[in-house]
Each structure stands twice: as C-alpha cells, then as structure tokens.
C-alpha cells in the first residue's frame, strides 16, 4: 500500500519539480518514481551507507536522504543532482512523504488494532501498551454495530460503510467477513437507546435507498473501555442470531431488548427438549391447529385481555372463552392465569428456537 501512496504523491509533484524524484525501499529497490520506467531498479548499498552516515548522501548523480517522521529508516528518497538544490529538495520530499506515511499508518494501525480487539486476537495486557503507542483513548464510550449484507452489490460492503462514516478518527469500519461489517462508533455521554437505534435505522435506510441493499443490524450495549469491545462484538452477534429466531419481522435488533429470547438461546437443546416434554405431555402442543395458535398469539399481544382479543379477532367473547377452555383441556394450561400464560409463552419460544436449529444426523 505504501508503494501506491508514494507513487500517487510523486505523480502529483512531477509537474512542479523538473528533476527525477523517487523512493527506495528497505531492499534498495525503487518502488515509486517520477519516471515510471525506473520503478524496479536496484540501488544496492544505499541504505547501509545512509544508516552509517545518518544524513543525506550524494552519489552517482543523485542525492539520497532517509525518510523522516519515523523511528526506523525503512525508506529512502532520492532527487536527481548532487547540488545544494537537490539537497534541499530531498529534505522537503523526505519530510512530506514521511508525514503522509505516518498519517496513513496511524489510520491503518488503529483499524487493525480495533479488529484484533473485537476478534480476541490480542492479549488484554497488550491492549493498553498498543493504545499508548497509537495515542488511542481507552476510556471513551463506544458501541458496536454488526451489519450483515444480503445479496450482491456493485460496491463492496466495506466501501459503502466507509463512505457513510468518513471520520476515521472517531468511527472504525472493519470487515470481518465477505458480507459482515463492524462499525465501532464513538458516542456522547447521555446518548439514549432511541438515538442509537436511529443511527442503525439511518444506515439501513441509506443502504436500501442509495445502494438497493438489504441489511440486518445487531447492536451491542455501550462500553466505556476499549478492552470491552470484544464483549460488545459478541453481543451484536448474539443480537443478530436471536433476532433471526424471535424477531423475524425486524432487521435491527438491540442486545438490550432481547429479553427471554437471549436466555433461551443460551440453553442447551437437550434441556429445551426436556422442558417441552414436561410442559406439553403426550405431544399436546402439536395437536393445536393454526387457528388456535393465532388465537393464542393475539391473546398474548393484547395482554391476556379477553374482551380486547375477541374484538381484534372479530369473534364473540364466548367463542374466545370456548377456545381458551379447549386449550386448557388439551395442554392443562389456562392462559387466563398469568403463571400458566408465562409457561406457555416461554414454551412457544423454546419450540421456535429448536425449530431454527439444523437437524443433526
């Protein structure tokens, strides 16, 4: 990437400087030059000579100078000529390219640093050491969005998000898969859940209207220390996975709003199967037809209110009572009683969770 960075800058300088200029890498090979045909040539021994002298070197019709702005002399700039002007121009070139490289490296390293944290590829003790090296604030409030893309697009998912969040000093866009992008975003103290969800909604709407791309977004809780970003990333993953099972009508799911679904998702399938067998003896749940299940769903949505549920279903109150009594006889659970209703609701969620699991042979 440095090669392209240097070549881009040198190409822009080419018309302003009437001399050949370029960059030599750690192997003495020209990696960028105002004369493209020179790229790939070797200037053997120049780095060793510069390291020994520690300053500019005039040799073979060129002035060489170590690139400034870094602790190591990985790159050397050169300017055609051995006169005073060549010496001055080499100094300007070294300072300019050195600072540009440092700015690029800082952005790149911070993104890599964040990626290593969320993927648990760095030891906790090394996090603070690396933070100091990168002048990274460890105590800011941050949140993780996991954006899963569906379908093919003309642009890469990473580029789409990068265009939406160009402030690389505050927001970090990280690719964690072909279709999965993580956005680690700084947020202000006091930012509530609605504002955070609005950010996710804006992402979804923008990608849908401008790029015709559908996404699902998982949102973590807010973390106040950089070391907790790995946990936040796992929360965003869980939000997407649980949402896929229990919140199928939503494409934005927050970890904080998963409720009972999060607990069920963490249970072993064998335990879930045992629970269903205990609650619904003799397969009584399977005996409920589609109309009865819709009645139960509507009853729950209307807070176990018989009158309101019968109104929404457009049936007589007595008809609804008859259906509820039928359910009681089949399952032994009277949904008009709060404890029985909770048991039934959890059991339906457990069955939904088990149905979402792939069958193992």
C-alpha positions as CSV (number, residue, x, y, z in Angstrom):
1,X,0.0,0.0,0.0
2,X,2.9,2.4,0.7
3,X,4.1,2.0,-2.9
4,X,0.8,3.3,-4.3
5,X,0.7,6.0,-1.6
6,X,4.2,7.3,-2.5
7,X,3.6,7.0,-6.3
8,X,0.4,9.0,-6.0
9,X,2.1,11.9,-4.3
10,X,5.2,11.8,-6.6
11,X,2.9,11.8,-9.6
12,X,1.2,15.0,-8.3
13,X,4.7,16.6,-7.6
14,X,6.0,15.6,-11.0
15,X,5.0,18.8,-12.9
16,X,6.2,21.1,-10.1
17,X,9.7,19.5,-9.9
18,X,11.9,19.4,-13.0
19,X,14.1,16.6,-11.7
20,X,13.7,12.9,-11.3
21,X,12.5,12.0,-7.8
22,X,11.6,8.7,-6.2
23,X,11.6,6.4,-3.2
24,X,13.8,3.3,-2.5
25,X,12.6,0.6,-0.1
26,X,14.4,-1.4,2.5
27,X,15.8,-3.7,-0.2
28,X,17.2,-0.9,-2.2
29,X,14.5,-1.2,-4.9
30,X,12.9,1.8,-6.4
31,X,9.1,1.5,-5.5
32,X,8.0,4.9,-6.7
33,X,9.5,7.3,-9.2
34,X,8.5,10.3,-11.4
35,X,9.9,8.2,-14.3
36,X,7.8,5.1,-14.3
37,X,10.4,3.1,-16.3
38,X,12.8,3.4,-13.3
39,X,10.5,1.5,-10.9
40,X,12.0,-1.8,-10.0
41,X,15.6,-0.7,-10.4
42,X,18.0,-1.6,-7.6
43,X,20.2,1.0,-5.8
44,X,22.4,-1.5,-3.9
45,X,24.1,-0.5,-0.7
46,X,22.5,3.0,-0.4
47,X,20.5,2.2,2.8
48,X,23.6,0.9,4.5
49,X,25.6,4.0,3.5
50,X,22.8,6.3,4.8
51,X,22.5,4.4,8.0
52,X,26.2,4.7,8.6
53,X,26.4,8.5,7.8
54,X,22.9,9.3,9.3
55,X,22.2,12.0,6.8
56,X,21.9,12.8,3.1
57,X,24.3,11.1,0.7
58,X,25.2,12.3,-2.8
59,X,26.2,9.5,-5.2
60,X,26.0,8.7,-8.8
61,X,24.3,11.9,-9.8
62,X,21.6,11.6,-7.1
63,X,21.1,12.9,-3.6
64,X,19.6,10.3,-1.2
65,X,18.0,11.1,2.2
66,X,16.3,8.9,4.8
67,X,12.6,9.4,5.1
68,X,11.9,11.4,8.3
69,X,9.0,11.1,10.7
70,X,9.6,7.6,11.9
71,X,11.9,5.7,14.3
72,X,13.3,3.5,11.6
73,X,14.8,4.3,8.1
74,X,12.7,1.9,6.1
75,X,12.6,4.2,3.1
76,X,15.0,6.5,1.3
77,X,14.0,9.3,-1.0
78,X,16.2,10.5,-3.9
79,X,16.4,13.6,-6.1
80,X,18.3,13.9,-9.4
81,X,21.5,16.0,-8.9
82,X,24.2,16.5,-6.2
83,X,24.0,20.2,-5.8
84,X,22.5,22.3,-3.0
85,X,19.1,22.5,-4.6
86,X,18.9,18.7,-4.8
87,X,19.8,18.5,-1.1
88,X,17.0,21.0,-0.2
89,X,14.5,19.2,-2.4
90,X,15.4,15.8,-0.9
91,X,14.8,17.2,2.6
92,X,11.3,18.6,1.6
93,X,10.5,15.3,-0.2
94,X,11.5,13.2,2.9
95,X,9.5,15.3,5.3
96,X,6.4,15.4,3.1
97,X,6.3,11.6,2.3
98,X,7.3,10.7,5.8
99,X,4.5,12.6,7.4
100,X,2.0,11.3,4.8
101,X,3.1,7.8,5.5
102,X,2.8,8.3,9.3
103,X,-0.8,9.6,8.9
104,X,-1.7,6.7,6.8
105,X,-0.1,4.1,9.1
106,X,-1.8,5.6,12.1
107,X,-5.2,5.2,10.5
108,X,-4.4,1.7,9.3
109,X,-2.9,0.6,12.5
110,X,-5.8,1.9,14.6
111,X,-8.2,0.0,12.4
112,X,-6.1,-3.2,12.7
113,X,-5.8,-2.7,16.4
114,X,-9.6,-2.4,16.9
115,X,-10.1,-5.5,14.7
116,X,-7.7,-7.5,16.8
117,X,-9.5,-6.5,20.0
118,X,-13.0,-7.4,18.8
119,X,-11.8,-10.8,17.4
120,X,-9.8,-11.6,20.6
121,X,-6.5,-11.6,18.7
122,X,-4.6,-9.5,21.3
123,X,-3.8,-10.2,24.9
124,X,-5.6,-7.9,27.4
125,X,-2.2,-6.7,28.8
126,X,-1.1,-5.7,25.3
127,X,-4.2,-3.6,24.6
128,X,-3.1,-0.8,26.9
129,X,0.5,-0.9,25.6
130,X,-0.7,-0.6,22.0
131,X,-3.2,2.1,22.9
132,X,-0.4,4.3,24.2
133,X,1.7,3.7,21.1
134,X,-1.2,4.7,18.9
135,X,-2.3,7.6,21.2
136,X,-5.6,5.9,21.4
137,X,-8.1,7.0,24.1
138,X,-9.1,3.8,26.0
139,X,-11.8,5.4,28.2
140,X,-14.3,6.7,25.6
141,X,-17.9,5.5,25.2
142,X,-18.3,3.3,22.2
143,X,-20.9,1.0,20.7
144,X,-20.6,-1.8,18.1
145,X,-22.9,-2.3,15.1
146,X,-22.7,-5.6,13.2
147,X,-24.1,-5.1,9.7
148,X,-24.9,-8.2,7.7
149,X,-25.4,-7.6,4.0
150,X,-27.7,-9.7,1.8
151,X,-27.3,-10.2,-1.9
152,X,-24.7,-8.9,-4.4
153,X,-23.9,-5.2,-4.9
154,X,-21.7,-3.2,-7.3
155,X,-19.7,-1.7,-4.4
156,X,-18.0,-3.7,-1.6
157,X,-19.9,-3.5,1.7
158,X,-16.8,-2.1,3.4
159,X,-16.7,0.8,0.9
160,X,-20.3,1.6,1.4
161,X,-19.9,1.9,5.2
162,X,-16.6,3.8,4.8
163,X,-18.3,6.4,2.6
164,X,-21.1,6.8,5.2
165,X,-18.7,7.2,8.2
166,X,-15.6,9.0,6.8
167,X,-14.3,10.3,10.2
168,X,-11.6,7.7,10.7
169,X,-10.5,9.3,14.0
170,X,-13.9,8.5,15.6
171,X,-15.6,5.7,13.7
172,X,-13.9,2.5,12.7
173,X,-15.3,0.4,9.8
174,X,-13.9,-3.1,9.9
175,X,-14.5,-6.0,7.6
176,X,-15.0,-9.3,9.4
177,X,-16.3,-11.4,6.5
178,X,-17.4,-11.2,2.9
179,X,-20.9,-9.9,3.9
180,X,-20.3,-8.8,7.5
181,X,-19.0,-5.3,8.5
182,X,-18.4,-4.0,12.0
183,X,-18.9,-0.3,12.8
184,X,-17.2,0.7,16.1
185,X,-18.6,4.2,16.8
186,X,-17.9,6.8,19.5
187,X,-21.0,8.1,21.2
188,X,-21.5,11.1,23.5
189,X,-22.3,10.5,27.2
190,X,-26.1,10.5,27.8
191,X,-26.9,9.1,24.3
192,X,-30.1,7.0,24.8
193,X,-31.2,3.8,23.2
194,X,-33.5,5.7,20.7
195,X,-30.7,7.8,19.4
196,X,-28.5,4.6,18.9
197,X,-31.3,2.8,17.1
198,X,-31.8,5.9,14.9
199,X,-28.1,5.5,13.8
200,X,-28.8,1.9,12.8
201,X,-32.1,2.9,11.0
202,X,-30.2,5.6,9.1
203,X,-27.6,3.0,8.0
204,X,-30.3,0.6,6.9
205,X,-32.4,3.3,5.1
206,X,-29.3,4.7,3.3
207,X,-28.1,1.4,2.1
208,X,-31.6,0.5,0.9
209,X,-32.4,3.7,-0.9
210,X,-28.9,4.6,-2.4
211,X,-27.4,1.1,-2.9
212,X,-30.6,-1.1,-3.1
213,X,-29.0,-3.3,-0.5
214,X,-30.8,-5.1,2.4
215,X,-29.1,-5.5,5.7
216,X,-29.7,-6.8,9.2
217,X,-28.0,-4.9,12.1
218,X,-27.2,-6.1,15.5
219,X,-26.5,-3.5,18.2
220,X,-24.4,-4.1,21.3
221,X,-24.6,-2.4,24.7
222,X,-22.5,0.8,25.3
223,X,-19.0,0.1,26.6
224,X,-16.7,2.6,28.3
225,X,-13.4,0.8,28.0
226,X,-11.6,-0.3,24.9
227,X,-11.0,-3.8,26.3
228,X,-14.7,-4.4,26.4
229,X,-15.1,-4.1,22.6
230,X,-14.7,-7.9,22.2
231,X,-17.7,-8.4,24.5
232,X,-19.7,-5.8,22.6
233,X,-18.9,-7.5,19.3
234,X,-20.2,-10.8,20.7
235,X,-23.4,-9.0,22.0
236,X,-24.0,-7.7,18.5
237,X,-23.5,-11.2,17.1
238,X,-26.0,-12.6,19.6
239,X,-28.5,-9.8,18.8
240,X,-28.5,-10.9,15.1
241,X,-28.7,-14.6,15.9
242,X,-31.5,-14.3,18.4
243,X,-33.3,-11.7,16.3
244,X,-33.2,-14.2,13.4
245,X,-35.2,-16.6,15.6
246,X,-37.5,-14.5,17.7
247,X,-37.7,-11.1,15.9
248,X,-38.1,-12.3,12.3
249,X,-40.0,-9.1,11.3
250,X,-37.2,-6.8,12.4
251,X,-33.9,-6.1,10.6
252,X,-32.5,-4.0,13.5
253,X,-32.1,-5.8,16.8
254,X,-30.5,-4.5,20.0
255,X,-28.9,-6.8,22.5
256,X,-30.6,-4.9,25.4
257,X,-34.1,-5.7,24.0
258,X,-33.7,-9.5,23.5
259,X,-35.5,-10.3,26.8
260,X,-36.3,-14.0,27.4
261,X,-35.1,-14.9,23.9
262,X,-31.5,-14.3,24.9
263,X,-31.8,-16.7,27.8
264,X,-33.4,-19.4,25.7
265,X,-30.7,-19.0,23.0
266,X,-28.0,-19.8,25.6
267,X,-29.7,-23.1,26.8
268,X,-28.6,-26.5,25.6
269,X,-31.1,-28.1,23.1
270,X,-31.4,-31.2,25.3
271,X,-32.6,-29.0,28.2
272,X,-35.1,-27.3,25.9
273,X,-36.5,-30.6,24.7
274,X,-36.9,-31.8,28.2
275,X,-38.8,-28.6,29.1
276,X,-41.2,-29.0,26.2
277,X,-41.8,-32.7,27.2
278,X,-42.6,-31.7,30.7
279,X,-44.9,-28.8,29.8
280,X,-46.7,-30.5,26.9
281,X,-47.2,-34.1,27.8
282,X,-48.3,-36.5,25.1
283,X,-47.5,-34.0,22.3
284,X,-50.4,-31.7,23.2
285,X,-48.7,-28.7,21.6
286,X,-48.6,-30.5,18.2
287,X,-52.3,-31.1,18.4
288,X,-53.1,-27.3,18.3
289,X,-54.2,-26.2,14.8
290,X,-53.1,-23.0,13.1
291,X,-56.3,-21.0,14.1
292,X,-55.8,-21.9,17.7
293,X,-52.1,-20.8,17.7
294,X,-53.1,-17.5,16.1
295,X,-55.7,-17.0,18.8
296,X,-53.0,-17.6,21.5
297,X,-50.7,-15.2,19.8
298,X,-53.3,-12.5,19.7
299,X,-54.3,-13.2,23.3
300,X,-50.7,-12.6,24.3
301,X,-50.4,-9.4,22.2
302,X,-53.4,-8.0,24.0
303,X,-52.1,-8.7,27.5
304,X,-54.4,-11.6,28.2
305,X,-57.4,-9.3,27.8
306,X,-60.4,-11.4,26.7
307,X,-62.6,-8.5,25.5
308,X,-59.8,-6.8,23.5
309,X,-58.7,-10.1,22.0
310,X,-62.2,-11.1,20.8
311,X,-62.6,-7.6,19.3
312,X,-59.3,-7.9,17.4
313,X,-60.2,-11.4,16.2
314,X,-63.7,-10.3,15.2
315,X,-65.3,-13.2,17.3
316,X,-67.8,-13.2,20.1
317,X,-66.4,-13.1,23.6
318,X,-67.9,-16.5,24.3
319,X,-66.3,-18.0,21.3
320,X,-62.9,-16.9,22.5
321,X,-63.6,-18.3,26.0
322,X,-64.6,-21.6,24.4
323,X,-61.2,-21.7,22.5
324,X,-59.3,-20.9,25.7
325,X,-61.1,-23.7,27.5
326,X,-60.3,-26.1,24.7
327,X,-56.6,-25.1,25.0
328,X,-56.8,-25.8,28.7
329,X,-58.2,-29.3,28.2
330,X,-55.6,-30.2,25.6
331,X,-52.5,-28.7,27.4
332,X,-53.5,-28.4,31.0
333,X,-52.6,-24.7,30.9
334,X,-55.3,-22.0,31.4
335,X,-54.0,-18.9,29.6
336,X,-56.2,-16.6,31.6
337,X,-53.9,-17.4,34.6
338,X,-50.7,-15.3,34.5
339,X,-48.3,-18.1,35.5
340,X,-49.8,-20.5,33.0
341,X,-49.6,-17.9,30.3
342,X,-45.9,-17.3,31.0
343,X,-45.2,-21.0,30.9
344,X,-47.0,-21.3,27.6
345,X,-45.3,-18.2,26.1
346,X,-41.8,-19.5,27.0
347,X,-42.6,-22.9,25.7
348,X,-43.7,-21.5,22.3
349,X,-40.4,-19.6,22.1
350,X,-38.4,-22.7,23.1
351,X,-40.1,-24.6,20.3
352,X,-39.3,-21.8,17.8
353,X,-35.7,-21.9,18.9
354,X,-35.5,-25.7,18.5
355,X,-37.1,-25.4,15.0
356,X,-34.4,-22.9,14.0
357,X,-31.6,-25.4,14.8
358,X,-30.3,-27.5,12.0
359,X,-31.1,-31.2,12.2
360,X,-28.1,-33.3,13.2
361,X,-27.7,-36.8,11.7
